[in-house]
Amino acid sequence: MTKKITSTISSRRTFLKTSLGVAAAAGFPTIVPSTVFGELSPSNRINVGAIGVGRISRGHDLPGIWKYDQARIMAVCDLDDNRVELGKTLINGYYSKKTGKPYDGVTGYHHYRELLANKDIDAVVISTPDHQHAILAVDAVRAKKDVYLQKPASLTISEGRHMSDQVTASARILQIGSQQRSWKQFYRACELVRNGRIGEIKHVEIGLPGDPAGGDATKMPVPAGFQYDAWLGSTPEIYYTVDRVMPTKDFSRPGWLRMEQFGAGMITGWGAHHVDTAHWGINTELTGPVEIWGTAEFPTSGLWNVHGKFLTHAIYANGITMDISGDFPNGIKWYGTKGWIFVTRDEMTTPTAAAGQTTKIEPLMASDPKILDSVIGPNEVHLYQSDDQHGNWLECIKTRKAPTAPAEIGHRACSTCLLHHIAMKTKRHLHWDPAKERFINDDAANAMLSRPQRAPYVMVA
């Protein structure tokens, strides 16, 4: 177990509010043009190492970074030898095609500490399973690297608090991969809500997708070249089976996303995005609910054991209530005294009455369409504007300004999701102190704020 880190809530909030305010007021562009720093100039380039080069890395994080001339991905690290080589091939191939010349400038590592020890690497993107996020982020900022961290921020609330505190103490730039903050419709929806276009907010509904039960629990030999014990990391030792971990022949959706040993399921996996957006709209980014309760169904057979159908509720100190369920349309809906606003991603669809058909959901809707045309005045609330999550991170590495989704905001979104998960598990009405980050008069619930960590993969205080 790690030593408990004393929180400095007041000073941290002051720092975050000040830095976020300055960044938003500055209105700087998503990324400084390459002409400012000199295209691919070694002295101005941000050298990036990628830790974890699986599905989310290959499809989202690497392309999100390599499109900027200010960055060069110079190293990859993975616990699977095959993925290290495939990652190198992918990145070298991109740079070769981009430059029109043979390129072989990517170094492969099999342990992230070796990558962090490379002083030529300025920053890292962490695209690992959820249970590794906070621990790797702490080690990275201690190694003086700036960090792009996939959400959710942590496996437990205790780990998330420690991670956020360590990032603040390090003065490194850490961006949580809450990319909805850089999508126009989410930014627009939150500004409209924050500026009272639907009146005083009373209630928020969040719709999340679900995960099916299933999975093959048959014990299998560990594949050659895969460091399975290190992959389990701080979580308990357990036998290998492919559906517990990840596919070995492709980069399709991995089984670990459906295992409570490594995460909480969709409540954190997608919930971290939507809760963060909801918080952005109701100005609760640096706090959390004060009451939480709800119910959920959990699988009774098969390997996968994260929640299925669920409905959870929360109340915030300002009186706003929040419901989260898979029965709501996928997105965020704020209800005010003068109407409602709903926002979702561009590609979202919902089933129609006709079997096997779907209908596209409009990404931004309001009870009165005229609300969406409202102009935000110069003296009203203007939120931090970013056009691209990875680009904003790279820009902030140069400017040392706070990014759009810093560690504390990412932690608060993740911790709120974990509170809803704890409510599912305890089946009780819970009372939470968001300043102390403790349940009130509930030792059993407080015991769920952390998990025992298996040596030697512990988070060092």
C-alpha positions as CSV (number, residue, x, y, z in Angstrom):
1,M,0.0,0.0,0.0
2,T,1.2,3.6,-0.6
3,K,1.4,6.3,2.0
4,K,-1.6,8.6,2.1
5,I,-0.7,11.9,0.5
6,T,-2.0,15.0,2.3
7,S,-4.2,17.0,0.0
8,T,-3.8,20.7,-0.4
9,I,-7.3,21.4,-1.8
10,S,-7.4,25.1,-1.3
11,S,-4.0,26.0,-2.9
12,R,-4.6,23.6,-5.7
13,R,-8.0,25.1,-6.6
14,T,-6.5,28.6,-6.5
15,F,-3.7,27.5,-8.8
16,L,-6.0,25.8,-11.2
17,K,-8.6,28.6,-11.3
18,T,-5.9,31.2,-11.9
19,S,-4.1,29.2,-14.6
20,L,-7.3,28.2,-16.4
21,G,-8.5,31.7,-16.4
22,V,-5.3,33.1,-17.8
23,A,-5.3,30.4,-20.5
24,A,-8.9,31.1,-21.5
25,A,-8.5,34.8,-21.6
26,A,-5.4,34.6,-23.7
27,G,-7.3,32.9,-26.5
28,F,-4.2,31.4,-28.0
29,P,-4.5,29.1,-31.0
30,T,-4.7,25.3,-30.9
31,I,-1.0,24.9,-31.9
32,V,1.7,27.4,-32.7
33,P,2.3,27.3,-36.5
34,S,5.4,25.4,-37.6
35,T,6.8,28.5,-39.2
36,V,7.3,30.0,-35.7
37,F,9.5,27.2,-34.5
38,G,11.0,26.0,-37.8
39,E,9.5,23.0,-39.4
40,L,11.0,19.8,-37.8
41,S,13.8,21.9,-36.3
42,P,15.5,19.6,-33.7
43,S,15.9,22.5,-31.2
44,N,12.2,23.4,-31.2
45,R,10.7,20.0,-31.8
46,I,8.8,18.2,-29.0
47,N,10.1,14.6,-28.8
48,V,7.4,12.2,-27.8
49,G,7.4,8.7,-26.4
50,A,4.3,6.5,-26.7
51,I,3.7,4.2,-23.8
52,G,1.2,1.5,-24.9
53,V,0.7,1.1,-28.6
54,G,-2.5,-0.8,-28.9
55,R,-5.9,0.1,-30.2
56,I,-6.5,3.6,-28.8
57,S,-2.8,4.5,-29.5
58,R,-2.8,3.5,-33.1
59,G,-6.3,4.8,-33.9
60,H,-6.3,8.0,-31.9
61,D,-3.3,9.1,-30.0
62,L,-0.5,8.6,-32.5
63,P,-2.4,10.1,-35.4
64,G,-3.4,13.0,-33.1
65,I,0.2,13.8,-32.4
66,W,2.1,13.0,-35.6
67,K,0.1,15.4,-37.7
68,Y,1.8,18.3,-36.0
69,D,5.3,19.2,-37.3
70,Q,6.2,20.5,-33.8
71,A,6.2,17.0,-32.5
72,R,8.2,13.9,-33.4
73,I,7.2,10.5,-32.0
74,M,10.7,9.0,-31.4
75,A,10.0,6.1,-29.2
76,V,7.4,3.4,-28.4
77,C,7.0,1.1,-25.4
78,D,4.7,-1.9,-24.9
79,L,4.8,-5.1,-22.8
80,D,4.0,-7.0,-26.0
81,D,7.1,-7.5,-28.2
82,N,4.9,-7.8,-31.3
83,R,3.1,-4.5,-30.6
84,V,6.5,-2.7,-30.1
85,E,7.6,-3.7,-33.6
86,L,4.2,-3.0,-35.1
87,G,4.2,0.4,-33.4
88,K,7.7,1.2,-34.8
89,T,6.6,0.1,-38.3
90,L,3.5,2.2,-38.2
91,I,5.2,5.4,-37.1
92,N,8.3,5.0,-39.3
93,G,6.0,4.3,-42.2
94,Y,4.0,7.5,-41.6
95,Y,7.1,9.7,-41.4
96,S,8.6,8.0,-44.5
97,K,5.4,8.7,-46.4
98,K,5.3,12.3,-45.1
99,T,8.9,13.2,-45.9
100,G,9.1,11.1,-49.1
101,K,12.3,9.5,-47.7
102,P,13.2,6.3,-45.9
103,Y,12.7,6.8,-42.1
104,D,13.9,4.6,-39.2
105,G,14.0,7.0,-36.3
106,V,11.7,5.2,-33.8
107,T,13.2,3.3,-30.8
108,G,11.4,0.5,-29.2
109,Y,11.3,-0.2,-25.4
110,H,9.9,-3.1,-23.4
111,H,9.8,-1.3,-20.1
112,Y,8.4,2.2,-19.6
113,R,11.1,3.2,-17.1
114,E,13.7,2.7,-19.8
115,L,11.8,5.1,-22.1
116,L,11.4,7.6,-19.3
117,A,15.2,7.5,-18.7
118,N,15.8,8.8,-22.2
119,K,16.6,12.5,-21.7
120,D,15.9,13.2,-25.3
121,I,12.3,12.5,-24.8
122,D,10.4,15.6,-23.7
123,A,6.9,14.2,-23.3
124,V,4.9,10.9,-23.3
125,V,1.5,9.8,-24.3
126,I,0.1,7.1,-22.1
127,S,-2.4,4.9,-23.9
128,T,-2.4,1.8,-21.6
129,P,-5.2,0.0,-19.9
130,D,-7.0,2.0,-17.1
131,H,-5.3,0.3,-14.2
132,Q,-1.9,1.6,-15.4
133,H,-2.9,5.3,-16.0
134,A,-2.2,7.0,-12.7
135,I,0.9,5.1,-11.7
136,L,2.6,5.7,-15.1
137,A,1.6,9.4,-15.0
138,V,3.2,9.9,-11.6
139,D,6.4,8.2,-12.7
140,A,6.4,10.3,-15.9
141,V,6.1,13.7,-14.3
142,R,8.7,12.7,-11.7
143,A,11.0,11.9,-14.7
144,K,10.3,15.5,-15.8
145,K,8.1,14.5,-18.8
146,D,5.0,16.3,-19.9
147,V,2.1,13.9,-20.3
148,Y,-0.9,13.2,-22.4
149,L,-3.0,10.7,-20.4
150,Q,-5.8,8.6,-21.7
151,K,-8.9,8.7,-19.6
152,P,-10.1,7.6,-17.1
153,A,-7.5,9.3,-14.9
154,S,-7.2,6.4,-12.4
155,L,-8.3,3.0,-11.3
156,T,-9.3,4.3,-7.8
157,I,-10.1,7.7,-6.2
158,S,-7.0,7.4,-4.0
159,E,-4.7,6.9,-7.0
160,G,-6.3,9.8,-8.8
161,R,-5.8,12.2,-5.9
162,H,-2.2,11.2,-5.6
163,M,-1.7,11.6,-9.4
164,S,-3.2,15.1,-9.4
165,D,-1.2,16.2,-6.4
166,Q,2.1,14.9,-8.0
167,V,1.4,16.7,-11.3
168,T,0.7,19.9,-9.5
169,A,3.9,19.6,-7.5
170,S,5.9,18.8,-10.6
171,A,4.7,21.8,-12.6
172,R,4.6,19.5,-15.7
173,I,1.9,19.8,-18.3
174,L,-0.6,16.9,-18.1
175,Q,-3.6,16.7,-20.5
176,I,-6.4,14.2,-19.9
177,G,-7.7,12.7,-23.1
178,S,-11.2,14.3,-22.6
179,Q,-11.3,15.2,-26.3
180,Q,-15.0,16.3,-26.1
181,R,-13.6,19.6,-24.7
182,S,-12.1,20.2,-28.1
183,W,-15.3,19.4,-30.1
184,K,-17.3,22.5,-31.1
185,Q,-20.7,21.2,-30.1
186,F,-19.7,20.4,-26.5
187,Y,-17.9,23.7,-26.1
188,R,-21.0,25.5,-27.5
189,A,-23.4,23.6,-25.4
190,C,-21.5,24.3,-22.2
191,E,-21.2,28.0,-22.9
192,L,-24.9,28.3,-23.5
193,V,-25.6,26.4,-20.3
194,R,-23.1,28.4,-18.3
195,N,-24.6,31.7,-19.6
196,G,-28.1,30.9,-18.5
197,R,-29.7,30.4,-22.0
198,I,-31.9,27.7,-20.5
199,G,-32.3,29.4,-17.1
200,E,-31.2,28.0,-13.8
201,I,-30.0,24.4,-14.2
202,K,-31.9,22.0,-12.1
203,H,-31.1,18.5,-13.5
204,V,-28.7,16.7,-15.8
205,E,-29.2,13.4,-17.6
206,I,-26.2,11.4,-18.9
207,G,-26.7,8.5,-21.3
208,L,-24.0,5.8,-21.6
209,P,-23.6,2.7,-23.7
210,G,-23.3,-0.7,-22.1
211,D,-21.1,-3.7,-22.1
212,P,-22.4,-7.3,-22.6
213,A,-21.7,-10.2,-20.4
214,G,-19.7,-13.1,-21.7
215,G,-16.0,-13.9,-22.3
216,D,-14.2,-17.2,-22.3
217,A,-12.6,-18.0,-18.9
218,T,-10.5,-20.9,-20.2
219,K,-7.0,-20.8,-18.9
220,M,-4.4,-20.3,-21.7
221,P,-0.6,-20.2,-22.0
222,V,0.8,-16.7,-21.9
223,P,1.8,-15.7,-25.5
224,A,5.5,-15.6,-26.2
225,G,7.0,-12.1,-25.9
226,F,4.2,-10.8,-23.6
227,Q,5.2,-9.6,-20.1
228,Y,1.9,-10.7,-18.5
229,D,2.9,-10.2,-14.9
230,A,4.0,-6.6,-15.6
231,W,0.7,-6.1,-17.6
232,L,-1.3,-7.1,-14.5
233,G,0.8,-4.5,-12.7
234,S,-0.6,-3.5,-9.3
235,T,-3.7,-5.7,-9.6
236,P,-3.9,-9.3,-8.2
237,E,-2.1,-12.1,-9.9
238,I,-4.5,-14.3,-11.9
239,Y,-4.1,-16.8,-14.8
240,Y,-4.0,-15.6,-18.4
241,T,-6.8,-16.0,-20.9
242,V,-7.1,-13.9,-24.0
243,D,-10.6,-12.5,-23.2
244,R,-9.2,-11.1,-19.9
245,V,-6.5,-9.1,-21.7
246,M,-6.5,-8.2,-25.4
247,P,-6.7,-9.8,-28.8
248,T,-3.4,-11.3,-30.1
249,K,-4.1,-11.1,-33.8
250,D,-5.7,-7.6,-34.2
251,F,-6.4,-4.4,-32.5
252,S,-10.2,-4.9,-31.8
253,R,-11.8,-4.0,-28.5
254,P,-10.0,-5.7,-25.7
255,G,-11.6,-7.8,-22.9
256,W,-9.9,-5.9,-20.1
257,L,-12.4,-3.1,-20.6
258,R,-15.0,-5.5,-19.3
259,M,-13.1,-6.7,-16.2
260,E,-13.4,-4.9,-12.8
261,Q,-9.9,-5.9,-12.0
262,F,-8.7,-3.3,-14.5
263,G,-11.5,-0.7,-14.5
264,A,-15.1,0.0,-13.7
265,G,-16.7,-0.5,-17.2
266,M,-18.6,2.1,-19.1
267,I,-19.3,4.2,-16.1
268,T,-15.7,5.3,-16.2
269,G,-14.7,4.3,-19.7
270,W,-17.2,6.6,-21.5
271,G,-18.6,8.2,-18.4
272,A,-15.4,10.1,-17.8
273,H,-16.1,12.0,-21.0
274,H,-19.7,12.7,-20.4
275,V,-19.4,13.6,-16.7
276,D,-16.6,15.9,-17.5
277,T,-18.8,17.7,-20.1
278,A,-21.7,17.8,-17.6
279,H,-19.3,19.3,-15.0
280,W,-18.1,21.9,-17.5
281,G,-21.6,23.0,-18.1
282,I,-22.7,23.3,-14.4
283,N,-19.3,24.7,-13.2
284,T,-18.5,21.8,-10.9
285,E,-15.2,20.9,-12.5
286,L,-13.2,21.1,-9.3
287,T,-15.6,19.4,-6.9
288,G,-18.1,16.5,-7.0
289,P,-21.5,15.4,-5.8
290,V,-22.5,15.3,-2.1
291,E,-25.0,12.4,-2.4
292,I,-24.9,9.4,-4.6
293,W,-27.1,6.3,-4.9
294,G,-28.4,3.8,-7.5
295,T,-28.7,0.3,-8.7
296,A,-27.0,-1.9,-11.3
297,E,-27.1,-5.4,-12.8
298,F,-23.9,-7.4,-12.8
299,P,-23.2,-10.6,-14.8
300,T,-23.8,-13.9,-13.0
301,S,-21.9,-16.0,-15.5
302,G,-19.0,-15.7,-18.0
303,L,-15.7,-14.0,-17.5
304,W,-16.6,-10.3,-17.9
305,N,-18.0,-8.8,-14.8
306,V,-18.4,-5.0,-15.2
307,H,-21.9,-3.5,-14.7
308,G,-24.7,-4.0,-17.2
309,K,-28.0,-2.1,-17.1
310,F,-27.9,0.6,-14.4
311,L,-29.4,3.8,-13.1
312,T,-27.5,6.0,-10.6
313,H,-28.4,9.4,-9.1
314,A,-26.4,12.3,-7.5
315,I,-27.0,15.6,-5.9
316,Y,-24.5,18.5,-5.9
317,A,-24.0,21.1,-3.2
318,N,-25.7,23.7,-5.4
319,G,-28.8,21.5,-5.6
320,I,-28.4,20.3,-9.1
321,T,-29.3,16.6,-9.5
322,M,-27.8,14.2,-12.0
323,D,-29.0,10.8,-13.3
324,I,-26.8,8.4,-15.3
325,S,-28.2,5.4,-17.2
326,G,-27.9,3.4,-20.4
327,D,-31.6,4.0,-20.9
328,F,-31.0,7.7,-21.8
329,P,-29.7,8.7,-25.3
330,N,-25.9,8.6,-25.4
331,G,-25.0,12.2,-24.5
332,I,-25.6,14.9,-21.9
333,K,-28.9,16.8,-21.4
334,W,-29.2,19.8,-19.1
335,Y,-32.6,20.8,-17.9
336,G,-33.1,24.4,-16.8
337,T,-36.0,26.6,-15.7
338,K,-36.3,27.9,-19.3
339,G,-35.7,24.7,-21.4
340,W,-33.1,22.1,-22.1
341,I,-30.0,21.5,-24.2
342,F,-28.7,18.1,-25.4
343,V,-25.3,17.3,-26.8
344,T,-23.6,14.2,-28.2
345,R,-20.9,13.1,-30.6
346,D,-21.3,13.5,-34.3
347,E,-21.5,9.8,-35.1
348,M,-24.1,8.8,-32.5
349,T,-27.2,6.8,-33.5
350,T,-30.2,5.4,-31.7
351,P,-32.3,2.3,-32.6
352,T,-35.5,2.9,-34.5
353,A,-38.7,0.9,-34.2
354,A,-37.7,-1.0,-37.3
355,A,-35.6,-4.0,-36.3
356,G,-31.9,-3.6,-37.2
357,Q,-32.1,0.1,-38.2
358,T,-30.7,3.2,-36.5
359,T,-31.4,6.9,-36.7
360,K,-28.6,9.5,-36.4
361,I,-28.9,11.7,-33.4
362,E,-28.4,15.5,-33.9
363,P,-25.2,16.4,-32.1
364,L,-26.6,19.6,-30.6
365,M,-30.3,20.2,-29.8
366,A,-32.3,22.5,-27.6
367,S,-36.0,22.8,-26.5
368,D,-36.1,26.0,-28.6
369,P,-33.8,25.9,-31.6
370,K,-33.4,29.7,-31.3
371,I,-31.3,29.0,-28.2
372,L,-28.6,27.6,-30.3
373,D,-28.2,30.8,-32.3
374,S,-27.7,32.9,-29.2
375,V,-24.6,35.1,-29.2
376,I,-22.4,35.0,-26.1
377,G,-21.6,38.6,-25.2
378,P,-18.2,40.0,-24.4
379,N,-19.0,40.3,-20.7
380,E,-20.4,36.9,-20.4
381,V,-18.7,33.6,-19.5
382,H,-16.3,32.5,-22.2
383,L,-14.9,29.0,-21.7
384,Y,-11.5,27.7,-22.5
385,Q,-11.5,27.1,-26.3
386,S,-9.5,24.4,-28.0
387,D,-9.9,23.0,-31.5
388,D,-7.9,19.8,-30.9
389,Q,-7.0,17.9,-27.7
390,H,-3.6,16.7,-28.8
391,G,-2.7,20.0,-30.4
392,N,-3.7,21.9,-27.3
393,W,-1.4,19.7,-25.3
394,L,1.5,20.3,-27.6
395,E,0.9,24.1,-27.5
396,C,0.8,24.1,-23.7
397,I,4.1,22.3,-23.6
398,K,5.5,25.2,-25.4
399,T,3.7,28.0,-23.5
400,R,3.6,26.2,-20.1
401,K,-0.1,27.3,-19.9
402,A,-2.7,25.0,-18.4
403,P,-4.3,22.7,-20.9
404,T,-8.0,22.4,-21.5
405,A,-8.2,19.2,-19.4
406,P,-5.6,19.3,-16.6
407,A,-5.0,16.6,-14.0
408,E,-7.3,17.9,-11.3
409,I,-10.3,18.3,-13.7
410,G,-9.7,14.9,-15.1
411,H,-9.4,13.5,-11.6
412,R,-12.7,15.1,-10.5
413,A,-14.6,13.7,-13.5
414,C,-13.1,10.2,-13.0
415,S,-13.7,10.3,-9.2
416,T,-17.4,11.2,-9.8
417,C,-17.8,8.2,-12.1
418,L,-16.1,6.0,-9.4
419,L,-18.5,7.4,-6.8
420,H,-21.4,6.2,-9.0
421,H,-19.7,2.8,-9.3
422,I,-19.3,2.5,-5.6
423,A,-23.0,3.3,-5.2
424,M,-23.8,0.5,-7.6
425,K,-21.7,-1.9,-5.5
426,T,-22.9,-0.9,-2.1
427,K,-26.5,-0.4,-3.0
428,R,-26.7,2.4,-0.4
429,H,-27.4,6.1,-0.3
430,L,-23.9,7.6,0.2
431,H,-22.9,11.0,1.5
432,W,-19.7,12.4,0.1
433,D,-17.4,15.2,1.2
434,P,-15.8,16.5,-2.0
435,A,-13.3,18.7,-0.2
436,K,-11.9,15.8,2.0
437,E,-12.7,13.2,-0.6
438,R,-14.2,10.9,1.9
439,F,-17.6,9.3,2.5
440,I,-19.3,10.6,5.7
441,N,-19.7,8.0,8.4
442,D,-19.3,5.1,6.1
443,D,-16.1,3.1,6.7
444,A,-17.1,0.3,4.3
445,A,-17.5,2.8,1.4
446,N,-14.3,4.6,2.3
447,A,-12.5,1.2,2.1
448,M,-13.4,1.2,-1.6
449,L,-11.5,4.5,-2.3
450,S,-8.3,2.5,-2.8
451,R,-7.2,-1.1,-3.6
452,P,-4.2,-3.1,-2.3
453,Q,-1.3,-2.8,-4.8
454,R,0.8,-5.8,-5.7
455,A,4.5,-5.4,-5.4
456,P,6.6,-4.4,-7.1
457,Y,4.1,-2.4,-9.2
458,V,3.1,0.0,-6.5
459,M,2.6,3.8,-6.6
460,V,5.4,5.2,-4.6
461,A,4.5,8.2,-2.3
